[in-house]
Amino acid sequence: MNNASGNLRLTLSPRLGELTRVRTELDRYLRGGLLPDSTRNTLLVVAEEVLINIVRYGSCDETSDTIEVKVDRESTVVHMEFIDS
């Protein structure tokens, strides 16, 4: 979800089915900035790869754990953070 300060915060279940939601929300968020399409597409692939690795190889439990995705954008600088708990 976007907020007034220009951040994106998502809380996900540790399931591969959440990738579509992340891709949609992240793409929408990144389109609001000054990033070239090639950079935006690269960031979408990076997010997807990180999340796949967390789900497949992390120690998350589908029923009780979550993955938080935090994205901050300032002009052409993007910071992405992925937290599994």
N, C-alpha and C positions, 0 to 999 in steps of 0.2 A: 504494500500500500504506500502511496506517495503521501507526503505531508507538506505543509507549507514551507518548510526549510529546504525542500528539494532533495530529500532522501527517499530511498526505497527500502522498506523493511518487510521481509516475508518470513513467516514461520511455517515450516513444512513437516509433513510426516516423512520418515526416511524410506520412501518408496519411489521406484523409478517412474511411476505414474505421475508424480509431481513435476517432472521435467517440462511437460507441456505448459503447465501453469507458470513456472519460473521463466521459461522462454518468452511467453506472451507478455508477462508483467515487465520483465527486464527490457525487452525490445521496446515496449511502449515508453518506458522511463528513459531509455537511452535516446530515443528519437526526439525527445524534448530538448536535447543539448546541441552542441555545435560539432559533434563527432562526425567524421566521414563514414559512409556506409561500410567501408572495409574495416575500419576500427570497431564499429558497432558489431559487425558480424564476428570478428575475432573475439570480442568480449563475450558474446553469446556462446561461442564454442568453448571458451575457457570455463565459463560458469557450468556448462553442461558436463564437461569432463571432470571438474572438481566434484560436482554433485554425484555423478556416477561412481566415482571412487569412494566417496563417503558411504554411499548406500551399499556398494558391493563389498568393500574391504574394511569399513569402519565397524565400530562395536555398537551401533545403534540398534535398538529394539523397536520394531514397527509399531508396537502397541503403546509404548510409553515415552519414547524418546522423540526429539525434534531436531530439525536443522534450521538454524537461523541464517538468513541471507541479508546482509546489510550492504547497501550500495550508496555511495556519496559521489556527487558529480559537481565539479566546479569548472565551468568553461569546458576545456578539452582534457581535463584531468579526472579520472575515474578511480575510485578506491572501492574494491569489493572485498568483503569479509564473509567467510563461511564458518559457522560454529555448530558443531554437532554435540548434543548433550543428551 
